[in-house]
Amino acid sequence: MKKFFTTLCLLTIVIVAFAQPGNPDNPVPLDGGISLLIAAGAAFGAKKIYDAKKRG
């Protein structure tokens, strides 16, 4: 049942993500959110490396 619920949630998210209203000739810019996720990932990785060097 858990696997079914997870699959249903993921499919719902995908359908909602593609259901953007508006003119297809004027696409939505994706830079704002993606750049923040990349920065957060880089900071998380740097902290992991720092902690690993501090221990060892």
mmCIF entry with sequence, helices, sheets and N, C-alpha, C, O atoms, coordinates in Angstrom:
data_MODEL
# 
_entry.id   MODEL 
# 
_entity.id                         1 
_entity.type                       polymer 
_entity.pdbx_number_of_molecules   1 
# 
_entity_poly.entity_id                      1 
_entity_poly.type                           'polypeptide(L)' 
_entity_poly.nstd_linkage                   no 
_entity_poly.nstd_monomer                   no 
_entity_poly.pdbx_seq_one_letter_code       MKKFFTTLCLLTIVIVAFAQPGNPDNPVPLDGGISLLIAAGAAFGAKKIYDAKKRG 
_entity_poly.pdbx_seq_one_letter_code_can   MKKFFTTLCLLTIVIVAFAQPGNPDNPVPLDGGISLLIAAGAAFGAKKIYDAKKRG 
_entity_poly.pdbx_strand_id                 A 
# 
loop_
_entity_poly_seq.entity_id 
_entity_poly_seq.num 
_entity_poly_seq.mon_id 
_entity_poly_seq.hetero 
1 1  MET n 
1 2  LYS n 
1 3  LYS n 
1 4  PHE n 
1 5  PHE n 
1 6  THR n 
1 7  THR n 
1 8  LEU n 
1 9  CYS n 
1 10 LEU n 
1 11 LEU n 
1 12 THR n 
1 13 ILE n 
1 14 VAL n 
1 15 ILE n 
1 16 VAL n 
1 17 ALA n 
1 18 PHE n 
1 19 ALA n 
1 20 GLN n 
1 21 PRO n 
1 22 GLY n 
1 23 ASN n 
1 24 PRO n 
1 25 ASP n 
1 26 ASN n 
1 27 PRO n 
1 28 VAL n 
1 29 PRO n 
1 30 LEU n 
1 31 ASP n 
1 32 GLY n 
1 33 GLY n 
1 34 ILE n 
1 35 SER n 
1 36 LEU n 
1 37 LEU n 
1 38 ILE n 
1 39 ALA n 
1 40 ALA n 
1 41 GLY n 
1 42 ALA n 
1 43 ALA n 
1 44 PHE n 
1 45 GLY n 
1 46 ALA n 
1 47 LYS n 
1 48 LYS n 
1 49 ILE n 
1 50 TYR n 
1 51 ASP n 
1 52 ALA n 
1 53 LYS n 
1 54 LYS n 
1 55 ARG n 
1 56 GLY n 
# 
_struct_asym.id          A 
_struct_asym.entity_id   1 
# 
loop_
_struct_conf.conf_type_id 
_struct_conf.id 
_struct_conf.pdbx_PDB_helix_id 
_struct_conf.beg_label_comp_id 
_struct_conf.beg_label_asym_id 
_struct_conf.beg_label_seq_id 
_struct_conf.pdbx_beg_PDB_ins_code 
_struct_conf.end_label_comp_id 
_struct_conf.end_label_asym_id 
_struct_conf.end_label_seq_id 
_struct_conf.pdbx_end_PDB_ins_code 
_struct_conf.beg_auth_comp_id 
_struct_conf.beg_auth_asym_id 
_struct_conf.beg_auth_seq_id 
_struct_conf.end_auth_comp_id 
_struct_conf.end_auth_asym_id 
_struct_conf.end_auth_seq_id 
_struct_conf.pdbx_PDB_helix_class 
_struct_conf.details 
_struct_conf.pdbx_PDB_helix_length 
HELX_P HELX_P1 AA1 LYS A 2  ? PHE A 18 ? LYS A 2  PHE A 18 1 ? 17 
HELX_P HELX_P2 AA2 ASP A 31 ? ARG A 55 ? ASP A 31 ARG A 55 1 ? 25 
# 
_struct_conf_type.id          HELX_P 
_struct_conf_type.criteria    ? 
_struct_conf_type.reference   ? 
# 
loop_
_atom_site.group_PDB 
_atom_site.id 
_atom_site.type_symbol 
_atom_site.label_atom_id 
_atom_site.label_alt_id 
_atom_site.label_comp_id 
_atom_site.label_asym_id 
_atom_site.label_entity_id 
_atom_site.label_seq_id 
_atom_site.pdbx_PDB_ins_code 
_atom_site.Cartn_x 
_atom_site.Cartn_y 
_atom_site.Cartn_z 
_atom_site.occupancy 
_atom_site.B_iso_or_equiv 
_atom_site.pdbx_formal_charge 
_atom_site.auth_seq_id 
_atom_site.auth_comp_id 
_atom_site.auth_asym_id 
_atom_site.auth_atom_id 
_atom_site.pdbx_PDB_model_num 
ATOM 1   N N  . MET A 1 1  ? 0.817  -1.186 0.000   1.00 0.00 ? 1  MET A N  1 
ATOM 2   C CA . MET A 1 1  ? 0.000  0.000  0.000   1.00 0.00 ? 1  MET A CA 1 
ATOM 3   C C  . MET A 1 1  ? 0.863  1.253  0.000   1.00 0.00 ? 1  MET A C  1 
ATOM 4   O O  . MET A 1 1  ? 0.513  2.247  -0.636  1.00 0.00 ? 1  MET A O  1 
ATOM 5   N N  . LYS A 1 2  ? 1.989  1.214  0.708   1.00 0.00 ? 2  LYS A N  1 
ATOM 6   C CA . LYS A 1 2  ? 2.886  2.357  0.768   1.00 0.00 ? 2  LYS A CA 1 
ATOM 7   C C  . LYS A 1 2  ? 3.493  2.644  -0.607  1.00 0.00 ? 2  LYS A C  1 
ATOM 8   O O  . LYS A 1 2  ? 3.643  3.801  -1.001  1.00 0.00 ? 2  LYS A O  1 
ATOM 9   N N  . LYS A 1 3  ? 3.836  1.586  -1.323  1.00 0.00 ? 3  LYS A N  1 
ATOM 10  C CA . LYS A 1 3  ? 4.417  1.745  -2.661  1.00 0.00 ? 3  LYS A CA 1 
ATOM 11  C C  . LYS A 1 3  ? 3.378  2.354  -3.611  1.00 0.00 ? 3  LYS A C  1 
ATOM 12  O O  . LYS A 1 3  ? 3.715  3.207  -4.432  1.00 0.00 ? 3  LYS A O  1 
ATOM 13  N N  . PHE A 1 4  ? 2.130  1.925  -3.503  1.00 0.00 ? 4  PHE A N  1 
ATOM 14  C CA . PHE A 1 4  ? 1.064  2.474  -4.337  1.00 0.00 ? 4  PHE A CA 1 
ATOM 15  C C  . PHE A 1 4  ? 0.861  3.955  -4.053  1.00 0.00 ? 4  PHE A C  1 
ATOM 16  O O  . PHE A 1 4  ? 0.717  4.752  -4.980  1.00 0.00 ? 4  PHE A O  1 
ATOM 17  N N  . PHE A 1 5  ? 0.847  4.331  -2.772  1.00 0.00 ? 5  PHE A N  1 
ATOM 18  C CA . PHE A 1 5  ? 0.651  5.722  -2.391  1.00 0.00 ? 5  PHE A CA 1 
ATOM 19  C C  . PHE A 1 5  ? 1.805  6.593  -2.887  1.00 0.00 ? 5  PHE A C  1 
ATOM 20  O O  . PHE A 1 5  ? 1.581  7.705  -3.366  1.00 0.00 ? 5  PHE A O  1 
ATOM 21  N N  . THR A 1 6  ? 3.024  6.099  -2.776  1.00 0.00 ? 6  THR A N  1 
ATOM 22  C CA . THR A 1 6  ? 4.193  6.847  -3.260  1.00 0.00 ? 6  THR A CA 1 
ATOM 23  C C  . THR A 1 6  ? 4.123  7.043  -4.761  1.00 0.00 ? 6  THR A C  1 
ATOM 24  O O  . THR A 1 6  ? 4.388  8.139  -5.255  1.00 0.00 ? 6  THR A O  1 
ATOM 25  N N  . THR A 1 7  ? 3.768  5.992  -5.496  1.00 0.00 ? 7  THR A N  1 
ATOM 26  C CA . THR A 1 7  ? 3.641  6.097  -6.944  1.00 0.00 ? 7  THR A CA 1 
ATOM 27  C C  . THR A 1 7  ? 2.548  7.080  -7.330  1.00 0.00 ? 7  THR A C  1 
ATOM 28  O O  . THR A 1 7  ? 2.725  7.879  -8.249  1.00 0.00 ? 7  THR A O  1 
ATOM 29  N N  . LEU A 1 8  ? 1.436  7.026  -6.643  1.00 0.00 ? 8  LEU A N  1 
ATOM 30  C CA . LEU A 1 8  ? 0.337  7.944  -6.922  1.00 0.00 ? 8  LEU A CA 1 
ATOM 31  C C  . LEU A 1 8  ? 0.756  9.396  -6.676  1.00 0.00 ? 8  LEU A C  1 
ATOM 32  O O  . LEU A 1 8  ? 0.426  10.278 -7.469  1.00 0.00 ? 8  LEU A O  1 
ATOM 33  N N  . CYS A 1 9  ? 1.468  9.645  -5.600  1.00 0.00 ? 9  CYS A N  1 
ATOM 34  C CA . CYS A 1 9  ? 1.939  11.004 -5.299  1.00 0.00 ? 9  CYS A CA 1 
ATOM 35  C C  . CYS A 1 9  ? 2.905  11.506 -6.363  1.00 0.00 ? 9  CYS A C  1 
ATOM 36  O O  . CYS A 1 9  ? 2.797  12.649 -6.807  1.00 0.00 ? 9  CYS A O  1 
ATOM 37  N N  . LEU A 1 10 ? 3.841  10.669 -6.774  1.00 0.00 ? 10 LEU A N  1 
ATOM 38  C CA . LEU A 1 10 ? 4.801  11.085 -7.798  1.00 0.00 ? 10 LEU A CA 1 
ATOM 39  C C  . LEU A 1 10 ? 4.119  11.367 -9.127  1.00 0.00 ? 10 LEU A C  1 
ATOM 40  O O  . LEU A 1 10 ? 4.463  12.338 -9.801  1.00 0.00 ? 10 LEU A O  1 
ATOM 41  N N  . LEU A 1 11 ? 3.168  10.542 -9.512  1.00 0.00 ? 11 LEU A N  1 
ATOM 42  C CA . LEU A 1 11 ? 2.446  10.785 -10.757 1.00 0.00 ? 11 LEU A CA 1 
ATOM 43  C C  . LEU A 1 11 ? 1.637  12.074 -10.689 1.00 0.00 ? 11 LEU A C  1 
ATOM 44  O O  . LEU A 1 11 ? 1.555  12.809 -11.673 1.00 0.00 ? 11 LEU A O  1 
ATOM 45  N N  . THR A 1 12 ? 1.045  12.347 -9.545  1.00 0.00 ? 12 THR A N  1 
ATOM 46  C CA . THR A 1 12 ? 0.283  13.579 -9.378  1.00 0.00 ? 12 THR A CA 1 
ATOM 47  C C  . THR A 1 12 ? 1.193  14.793 -9.497  1.00 0.00 ? 12 THR A C  1 
ATOM 48  O O  . THR A 1 12 ? 0.822  15.784 -10.127 1.00 0.00 ? 12 THR A O  1 
ATOM 49  N N  . ILE A 1 13 ? 2.362  14.730 -8.908  1.00 0.00 ? 13 ILE A N  1 
ATOM 50  C CA . ILE A 1 13 ? 3.309  15.845 -8.987  1.00 0.00 ? 13 ILE A CA 1 
ATOM 51  C C  . ILE A 1 13 ? 3.735  16.083 -10.429 1.00 0.00 ? 13 ILE A C  1 
ATOM 52  O O  . ILE A 1 13 ? 3.833  17.230 -10.863 1.00 0.00 ? 13 ILE A O  1 
ATOM 53  N N  . VAL A 1 14 ? 3.990  15.013 -11.177 1.00 0.00 ? 14 VAL A N  1 
ATOM 54  C CA . VAL A 1 14 ? 4.407  15.151 -12.571 1.00 0.00 ? 14 VAL A CA 1 
ATOM 55  C C  . VAL A 1 14 ? 3.299  15.768 -13.405 1.00 0.00 ? 14 VAL A C  1 
ATOM 56  O O  . VAL A 1 14 ? 3.562  16.638 -14.235 1.00 0.00 ? 14 VAL A O  1 
ATOM 57  N N  . ILE A 1 15 ? 2.070  15.334 -13.197 1.00 0.00 ? 15 ILE A N  1 
ATOM 58  C CA . ILE A 1 15 ? 0.945  15.876 -13.965 1.00 0.00 ? 15 ILE A CA 1 
ATOM 59  C C  . ILE A 1 15 ? 0.750  17.355 -13.644 1.00 0.00 ? 15 ILE A C  1 
ATOM 60  O O  . ILE A 1 15 ? 0.512  18.154 -14.550 1.00 0.00 ? 15 ILE A O  1 
ATOM 61  N N  . VAL A 1 16 ? 0.845  17.729 -12.375 1.00 0.00 ? 16 VAL A N  1 
ATOM 62  C CA . VAL A 1 16 ? 0.670  19.129 -11.987 1.00 0.00 ? 16 VAL A CA 1 
ATOM 63  C C  . VAL A 1 16 ? 1.812  19.985 -12.534 1.00 0.00 ? 16 VAL A C  1 
ATOM 64  O O  . VAL A 1 16 ? 1.592  21.134 -12.917 1.00 0.00 ? 16 VAL A O  1 
ATOM 65  N N  . ALA A 1 17 ? 3.016  19.442 -12.574 1.00 0.00 ? 17 ALA A N  1 
ATOM 66  C CA . ALA A 1 17 ? 4.158  20.209 -13.065 1.00 0.00 ? 17 ALA A CA 1 
ATOM 67  C C  . ALA A 1 17 ? 4.024  20.527 -14.551 1.00 0.00 ? 17 ALA A C  1 
ATOM 68  O O  . ALA A 1 17 ? 4.470  21.589 -14.986 1.00 0.00 ? 17 ALA A O  1 
ATOM 69  N N  . PHE A 1 18 ? 3.429  19.648 -15.334 1.00 0.00 ? 18 PHE A N  1 
ATOM 70  C CA . PHE A 1 18 ? 3.264  19.889 -16.761 1.00 0.00 ? 18 PHE A CA 1 
ATOM 71  C C  . PHE A 1 18 ? 2.010  20.702 -17.074 1.00 0.00 ? 18 PHE A C  1 
ATOM 72  O O  . PHE A 1 18 ? 1.843  21.142 -18.212 1.00 0.00 ? 18 PHE A O  1 
ATOM 73  N N  . ALA A 1 19 ? 1.140  20.912 -16.115 1.00 0.00 ? 19 ALA A N  1 
ATOM 74  C CA . ALA A 1 19 ? -0.114 21.613 -16.353 1.00 0.00 ? 19 ALA A CA 1 
ATOM 75  C C  . ALA A 1 19 ? 0.031  23.098 -16.064 1.00 0.00 ? 19 ALA A C  1 
ATOM 76  O O  . ALA A 1 19 ? -0.684 23.646 -15.225 1.00 0.00 ? 19 ALA A O  1 
ATOM 77  N N  . GLN A 1 20 ? 0.958  23.748 -16.762 1.00 0.00 ? 20 GLN A N  1 
ATOM 78  C CA . GLN A 1 20 ? 1.171  25.179 -16.569 1.00 0.00 ? 20 GLN A CA 1 
ATOM 79  C C  . GLN A 1 20 ? 0.381  25.953 -17.608 1.00 0.00 ? 20 GLN A C  1 
ATOM 80  O O  . GLN A 1 20 ? 0.549  25.734 -18.807 1.00 0.00 ? 20 GLN A O  1 
ATOM 81  N N  . PRO A 1 21 ? -0.470 26.845 -17.164 1.00 0.00 ? 21 PRO A N  1 
ATOM 82  C CA . PRO A 1 21 ? -1.239 27.638 -18.123 1.00 0.00 ? 21 PRO A CA 1 
ATOM 83  C C  . PRO A 1 21 ? -0.368 28.717 -18.762 1.00 0.00 ? 21 PRO A C  1 
ATOM 84  O O  . PRO A 1 21 ? 0.680  29.084 -18.232 1.00 0.00 ? 21 PRO A O  1 
ATOM 85  N N  . GLY A 1 22 ? -0.813 29.206 -19.889 1.00 0.00 ? 22 GLY A N  1 
ATOM 86  C CA . GLY A 1 22 ? -0.107 30.314 -20.515 1.00 0.00 ? 22 GLY A CA 1 
ATOM 87  C C  . GLY A 1 22 ? 0.260  30.016 -21.946 1.00 0.00 ? 22 GLY A C  1 
ATOM 88  O O  . GLY A 1 22 ? -0.033 28.948 -22.483 1.00 0.00 ? 22 GLY A O  1 
ATOM 89  N N  . ASN A 1 23 ? 0.898  30.975 -22.536 1.00 0.00 ? 23 ASN A N  1 
ATOM 90  C CA . ASN A 1 23 ? 1.316  30.889 -23.923 1.00 0.00 ? 23 ASN A CA 1 
ATOM 91  C C  . ASN A 1 23 ? 2.599  30.070 -24.029 1.00 0.00 ? 23 ASN A C  1 
ATOM 92  O O  . ASN A 1 23 ? 3.569  30.393 -23.343 1.00 0.00 ? 23 ASN A O  1 
ATOM 93  N N  . PRO A 1 24 ? 2.650  29.028 -24.855 1.00 0.00 ? 24 PRO A N  1 
ATOM 94  C CA . PRO A 1 24 ? 3.870  28.228 -24.967 1.00 0.00 ? 24 PRO A CA 1 
ATOM 95  C C  . PRO A 1 24 ? 5.027  28.986 -25.615 1.00 0.00 ? 24 PRO A C  1 
ATOM 96  O O  . PRO A 1 24 ? 6.179  28.564 -25.513 1.00 0.00 ? 24 PRO A O  1 
ATOM 97  N N  . ASP A 1 25 ? 4.726  30.111 -26.287 1.00 0.00 ? 25 ASP A N  1 
ATOM 98  C CA . ASP A 1 25 ? 5.806  30.905 -26.881 1.00 0.00 ? 25 ASP A CA 1 
ATOM 99  C C  . ASP A 1 25 ? 6.543  31.734 -25.838 1.00 0.00 ? 25 ASP A C  1 
ATOM 100 O O  . ASP A 1 25 ? 7.615  32.271 -26.119 1.00 0.00 ? 25 ASP A O  1 
ATOM 101 N N  . ASN A 1 26 ? 5.985  31.844 -24.643 1.00 0.00 ? 26 ASN A N  1 
ATOM 102 C CA . ASN A 1 26 ? 6.591  32.611 -23.558 1.00 0.00 ? 26 ASN A CA 1 
ATOM 103 C C  . ASN A 1 26 ? 6.863  31.659 -22.389 1.00 0.00 ? 26 ASN A C  1 
ATOM 104 O O  . ASN A 1 26 ? 6.070  31.611 -21.448 1.00 0.00 ? 26 ASN A O  1 
ATOM 105 N N  . PRO A 1 27 ? 7.966  30.898 -22.427 1.00 0.00 ? 27 PRO A N  1 
ATOM 106 C CA . PRO A 1 27 ? 8.198  29.882 -21.394 1.00 0.00 ? 27 PRO A CA 1 
ATOM 107 C C  . PRO A 1 27 ? 8.514  30.500 -20.028 1.00 0.00 ? 27 PRO A C  1 
ATOM 108 O O  . PRO A 1 27 ? 8.919  31.658 -19.927 1.00 0.00 ? 27 PRO A O  1 
ATOM 109 N N  . VAL A 1 28 ? 8.322  29.705 -19.001 1.00 0.00 ? 28 VAL A N  1 
ATOM 110 C CA . VAL A 1 28 ? 8.582  30.130 -17.630 1.00 0.00 ? 28 VAL A CA 1 
ATOM 111 C C  . VAL A 1 28 ? 10.072 29.971 -17.348 1.00 0.00 ? 28 VAL A C  1 
ATOM 112 O O  . VAL A 1 28 ? 10.628 28.904 -17.611 1.00 0.00 ? 28 VAL A O  1 
ATOM 113 N N  . PRO A 1 29 ? 10.732 30.995 -16.823 1.00 0.00 ? 29 PRO A N  1 
ATOM 114 C CA . PRO A 1 29 ? 12.160 30.857 -16.495 1.00 0.00 ? 29 PRO A CA 1 
ATOM 115 C C  . PRO A 1 29 ? 12.361 29.903 -15.324 1.00 0.00 ? 29 PRO A C  1 
ATOM 116 O O  . PRO A 1 29 ? 11.612 29.943 -14.348 1.00 0.00 ? 29 PRO A O  1 
ATOM 117 N N  . LEU A 1 30 ? 13.352 29.065 -15.421 1.00 0.00 ? 30 LEU A N  1 
ATOM 118 C CA . LEU A 1 30 ? 13.598 28.055 -14.386 1.00 0.00 ? 30 LEU A CA 1 
ATOM 119 C C  . LEU A 1 30 ? 14.823 28.366 -13.536 1.00 0.00 ? 30 LEU A C  1 
ATOM 120 O O  . LEU A 1 30 ? 15.160 27.575 -12.656 1.00 0.00 ? 30 LEU A O  1 
ATOM 121 N N  . ASP A 1 31 ? 15.489 29.467 -13.760 1.00 0.00 ? 31 ASP A N  1 
ATOM 122 C CA . ASP A 1 31 ? 16.758 29.737 -13.104 1.00 0.00 ? 31 ASP A CA 1 
ATOM 123 C C  . ASP A 1 31 ? 16.633 29.960 -11.597 1.00 0.00 ? 31 ASP A C  1 
ATOM 124 O O  . ASP A 1 31 ? 17.506 29.516 -10.852 1.00 0.00 ? 31 ASP A O  1 
ATOM 125 N N  . GLY A 1 32 ? 15.603 30.617 -11.131 1.00 0.00 ? 32 GLY A N  1 
ATOM 126 C CA . GLY A 1 32 ? 15.501 30.974 -9.717  1.00 0.00 ? 32 GLY A CA 1 
ATOM 127 C C  . GLY A 1 32 ? 15.569 29.792 -8.777  1.00 0.00 ? 32 GLY A C  1 
ATOM 128 O O  . GLY A 1 32 ? 16.411 29.772 -7.879  1.00 0.00 ? 32 GLY A O  1 
ATOM 129 N N  . GLY A 1 33 ? 14.716 28.817 -8.955  1.00 0.00 ? 33 GLY A N  1 
ATOM 130 C CA . GLY A 1 33 ? 14.678 27.680 -8.049  1.00 0.00 ? 33 GLY A CA 1 
ATOM 131 C C  . GLY A 1 33 ? 15.840 26.728 -8.222  1.00 0.00 ? 33 GLY A C  1 
ATOM 132 O O  . GLY A 1 33 ? 16.373 26.204 -7.243  1.00 0.00 ? 33 GLY A O  1 
ATOM 133 N N  . ILE A 1 34 ? 16.233 26.504 -9.459  1.00 0.00 ? 34 ILE A N  1 
ATOM 134 C CA . ILE A 1 34 ? 17.324 25.557 -9.717  1.00 0.00 ? 34 ILE A CA 1 
ATOM 135 C C  . ILE A 1 34 ? 18.642 26.081 -9.160  1.00 0.00 ? 34 ILE A C  1 
ATOM 136 O O  . ILE A 1 34 ? 19.417 25.310 -8.592  1.00 0.00 ? 34 ILE A O  1 
ATOM 137 N N  . SER A 1 35 ? 18.911 27.371 -9.310  1.00 0.00 ? 35 SER A N  1 
ATOM 138 C CA . SER A 1 35 ? 20.162 27.919 -8.790  1.00 0.00 ? 35 SER A CA 1 
ATOM 139 C C  . SER A 1 35 ? 20.206 27.831 -7.265  1.00 0.00 ? 35 SER A C  1 
ATOM 140 O O  . SER A 1 35 ? 21.272 27.606 -6.692  1.00 0.00 ? 35 SER A O  1 
ATOM 141 N N  . LEU A 1 36 ? 19.067 28.004 -6.604  1.00 0.00 ? 36 LEU A N  1 
ATOM 142 C CA . LEU A 1 36 ? 19.046 27.853 -5.147  1.00 0.00 ? 36 LEU A CA 1 
ATOM 143 C C  . LEU A 1 36 ? 19.293 26.409 -4.729  1.00 0.00 ? 36 LEU A C  1 
ATOM 144 O O  . LEU A 1 36 ? 19.988 26.159 -3.745  1.00 0.00 ? 36 LEU A O  1 
ATOM 145 N N  . LEU A 1 37 ? 18.731 25.460 -5.465  1.00 0.00 ? 37 LEU A N  1 
ATOM 146 C CA . LEU A 1 37 ? 18.966 24.048 -5.145  1.00 0.00 ? 37 LEU A CA 1 
ATOM 147 C C  . LEU A 1 37 ? 20.429 23.663 -5.356  1.00 0.00 ? 37 LEU A C  1 
ATOM 148 O O  . LEU A 1 37 ? 20.994 22.908 -4.564  1.00 0.00 ? 37 LEU A O  1 
ATOM 149 N N  . ILE A 1 38 ? 21.037 24.174 -6.409  1.00 0.00 ? 38 ILE A N  1 
ATOM 150 C CA . ILE A 1 38 ? 22.455 23.889 -6.660  1.00 0.00 ? 38 ILE A CA 1 
ATOM 151 C C  . ILE A 1 38 ? 23.320 24.482 -5.545  1.00 0.00 ? 38 ILE A C  1 
ATOM 152 O O  . ILE A 1 38 ? 24.254 23.835 -5.073  1.00 0.00 ? 38 ILE A O  1 
ATOM 153 N N  . ALA A 1 39 ? 23.009 25.707 -5.127  1.00 0.00 ? 39 ALA A N  1 
ATOM 154 C CA . ALA A 1 39 ? 23.764 26.344 -4.046  1.00 0.00 ? 39 ALA A CA 1 
ATOM 155 C C  . ALA A 1 39 ? 23.597 25.570 -2.736  1.00 0.00 ? 39 ALA A C  1 
ATOM 156 O O  . ALA A 1 39 ? 24.566 25.391 -1.998  1.00 0.00 ? 39 ALA A O  1 
ATOM 157 N N  . ALA A 1 40 ? 22.387 25.116 -2.446  1.00 0.00 ? 40 ALA A N  1 
ATOM 158 C CA . ALA A 1 40 ? 22.158 24.342 -1.223  1.00 0.00 ? 40 ALA A CA 1 
ATOM 159 C C  . ALA A 1 40 ? 22.914 23.009 -1.274  1.00 0.00 ? 40 ALA A C  1 
ATOM 160 O O  . ALA A 1 40 ? 23.486 22.582 -0.271  1.00 0.00 ? 40 ALA A O  1 
ATOM 161 N N  . GLY A 1 41 ? 22.919 22.363 -2.426  1.00 0.00 ? 41 GLY A N  1 
ATOM 162 C CA . GLY A 1 41 ? 23.661 21.109 -2.573  1.00 0.00 ? 41 GLY A CA 1 
ATOM 163 C C  . GLY A 1 41 ? 25.155 21.305 -2.411  1.00 0.00 ? 41 GLY A C  1 
ATOM 164 O O  . GLY A 1 41 ? 25.830 20.483 -1.790  1.00 0.00 ? 41 GLY A O  1 
ATOM 165 N N  . ALA A 1 42 ? 25.678 22.397 -2.970  1.00 0.00 ? 42 ALA A N  1 
ATOM 166 C CA . ALA A 1 42 ? 27.107 22.680 -2.836  1.00 0.00 ? 42 ALA A CA 1 
ATOM 167 C C  . ALA A 1 42 ? 27.470 22.967 -1.378  1.00 0.00 ? 42 ALA A C  1 
ATOM 168 O O  . ALA A 1 42 ? 28.508 22.514 -0.897  1.00 0.00 ? 42 ALA A O  1 
ATOM 169 N N  . ALA A 1 43 ? 26.626 23.710 -0.681  1.00 0.00 ? 43 ALA A N  1 
ATOM 170 C CA . ALA A 1 43 ? 26.889 24.001 0.727   1.00 0.00 ? 43 ALA A CA 1 
ATOM 171 C C  . ALA A 1 43 ? 26.829 22.732 1.570   1.00 0.00 ? 43 ALA A C  1 
ATOM 172 O O  . ALA A 1 43 ? 27.648 22.537 2.467   1.00 0.00 ? 43 ALA A O  1 
ATOM 173 N N  . PHE A 1 44 ? 25.859 21.873 1.279   1.00 0.00 ? 44 PHE A N  1 
ATOM 174 C CA . PHE A 1 44 ? 25.737 20.611 2.014   1.00 0.00 ? 44 PHE A CA 1 
ATOM 175 C C  . PHE A 1 44 ? 26.959 19.721 1.771   1.00 0.00 ? 44 PHE A C  1 
ATOM 176 O O  . PHE A 1 44 ? 27.490 19.121 2.706   1.00 0.00 ? 44 PHE A O  1 
ATOM 177 N N  . GLY A 1 45 ? 27.401 19.639 0.520   1.00 0.00 ? 45 GLY A N  1 
ATOM 178 C CA . GLY A 1 45 ? 28.588 18.848 0.199   1.00 0.00 ? 45 GLY A CA 1 
ATOM 179 C C  . GLY A 1 45 ? 29.839 19.399 0.857   1.00 0.00 ? 45 GLY A C  1 
ATOM 180 O O  . GLY A 1 45 ? 30.667 18.634 1.350   1.00 0.00 ? 45 GLY A O  1 
ATOM 181 N N  . ALA A 1 46 ? 29.986 20.719 0.870   1.00 0.00 ? 46 ALA A N  1 
ATOM 182 C CA . ALA A 1 46 ? 31.152 21.329 1.511   1.00 0.00 ? 46 ALA A CA 1 
ATOM 183 C C  . ALA A 1 46 ? 31.155 21.043 3.006   1.00 0.00 ? 46 ALA A C  1 
ATOM 184 O O  . ALA A 1 46 ? 32.208 20.781 3.588   1.00 0.00 ? 46 ALA A O  1 
ATOM 185 N N  . LYS A 1 47 ? 29.985 21.090 3.629   1.00 0.00 ? 47 LYS A N  1 
ATOM 186 C CA . LYS A 1 47 ? 29.914 20.790 5.067   1.00 0.00 ? 47 LYS A CA 1 
ATOM 187 C C  . LYS A 1 47 ? 30.275 19.333 5.333   1.00 0.00 ? 47 LYS A C  1 
ATOM 188 O O  . LYS A 1 47 ? 30.960 19.032 6.310   1.00 0.00 ? 47 LYS A O  1 
ATOM 189 N N  . LYS A 1 48 ? 29.820 18.433 4.472   1.00 0.00 ? 48 LYS A N  1 
ATOM 190 C CA . LYS A 1 48 ? 30.154 17.014 4.645   1.00 0.00 ? 48 LYS A CA 1 
ATOM 191 C C  . LYS A 1 48 ? 31.664 16.792 4.515   1.00 0.00 ? 48 LYS A C  1 
ATOM 192 O O  . LYS A 1 48 ? 32.250 16.036 5.289   1.00 0.00 ? 48 LYS A O  1 
ATOM 193 N N  . ILE A 1 49 ? 32.283 17.442 3.549   1.00 0.00 ? 49 ILE A N  1 
ATOM 194 C CA . ILE A 1 49 ? 33.733 17.312 3.365   1.00 0.00 ? 49 ILE A CA 1 
ATOM 195 C C  . ILE A 1 49 ? 34.473 17.899 4.564   1.00 0.00 ? 49 ILE A C  1 
ATOM 196 O O  . ILE A 1 49 ? 35.432 17.302 5.055   1.00 0.00 ? 49 ILE A O  1 
ATOM 197 N N  . TYR A 1 50 ? 34.034 19.060 5.033   1.00 0.00 ? 50 TYR A N  1 
ATOM 198 C CA . TYR A 1 50 ? 34.642 19.699 6.187   1.00 0.00 ? 50 TYR A CA 1 
ATOM 199 C C  . TYR A 1 50 ? 34.547 18.801 7.426   1.00 0.00 ? 50 TYR A C  1 
ATOM 200 O O  . TYR A 1 50 ? 35.527 18.631 8.152   1.00 0.00 ? 50 TYR A O  1 
ATOM 201 N N  . ASP A 1 51 ? 33.377 18.234 7.658   1.00 0.00 ? 51 ASP A N  1 
ATOM 202 C CA . ASP A 1 51 ? 33.209 17.349 8.806   1.00 0.00 ? 51 ASP A CA 1 
ATOM 203 C C  . ASP A 1 51 ? 34.060 16.090 8.695   1.00 0.00 ? 51 ASP A C  1 
ATOM 204 O O  . ASP A 1 51 ? 34.601 15.612 9.692   1.00 0.00 ? 51 ASP A O  1 
ATOM 205 N N  . ALA A 1 52 ? 34.181 15.548 7.474   1.00 0.00 ? 52 ALA A N  1 
ATOM 206 C CA . ALA A 1 52 ? 34.978 14.342 7.286   1.00 0.00 ? 52 ALA A CA 1 
ATOM 207 C C  . ALA A 1 52 ? 36.468 14.628 7.541   1.00 0.00 ? 52 ALA A C  1 
ATOM 208 O O  . ALA A 1 52 ? 37.161 13.798 8.128   1.00 0.00 ? 52 ALA A O  1 
ATOM 209 N N  . LYS A 1 53 ? 36.959 15.789 7.106   1.00 0.00 ? 53 LYS A N  1 
ATOM 210 C CA . LYS A 1 53 ? 38.356 16.134 7.328   1.00 0.00 ? 53 LYS A CA 1 
ATOM 211 C C  . LYS A 1 53 ? 38.615 16.446 8.794   1.00 0.00 ? 53 LYS A C  1 
ATOM 212 O O  . LYS A 1 53 ? 39.698 16.165 9.307   1.00 0.00 ? 53 LYS A O  1 
ATOM 213 N N  . LYS A 1 54 ? 37.625 17.025 9.470   1.00 0.00 ? 54 LYS A N  1 
ATOM 214 C CA . LYS A 1 54 ? 37.764 17.361 10.876  1.00 0.00 ? 54 LYS A CA 1 
ATOM 215 C C  . LYS A 1 54 ? 37.867 16.101 11.728  1.00 0.00 ? 54 LYS A C  1 
ATOM 216 O O  . LYS A 1 54 ? 38.606 16.087 12.712  1.00 0.00 ? 54 LYS A O  1 
ATOM 217 N N  . ARG A 1 55 ? 37.148 15.053 11.375  1.00 0.00 ? 55 ARG A N  1 
ATOM 218 C CA . ARG A 1 55 ? 37.181 13.781 12.119  1.00 0.00 ? 55 ARG A CA 1 
ATOM 219 C C  . ARG A 1 55 ? 38.480 13.031 11.895  1.00 0.00 ? 55 ARG A C  1 
ATOM 220 O O  . ARG A 1 55 ? 39.088 12.517 12.834  1.00 0.00 ? 55 ARG A O  1 
ATOM 221 N N  . GLY A 1 56 ? 38.895 12.975 10.642  1.00 0.00 ? 56 GLY A N  1 
ATOM 222 C CA . GLY A 1 56 ? 39.991 12.084 10.278  1.00 0.00 ? 56 GLY A CA 1 
ATOM 223 C C  . GLY A 1 56 ? 41.307 12.710 10.330  1.00 0.00 ? 56 GLY A C  1 
ATOM 224 O O  . GLY A 1 56 ? 42.312 12.059 10.044  1.00 0.00 ? 56 GLY A O  1 
# 
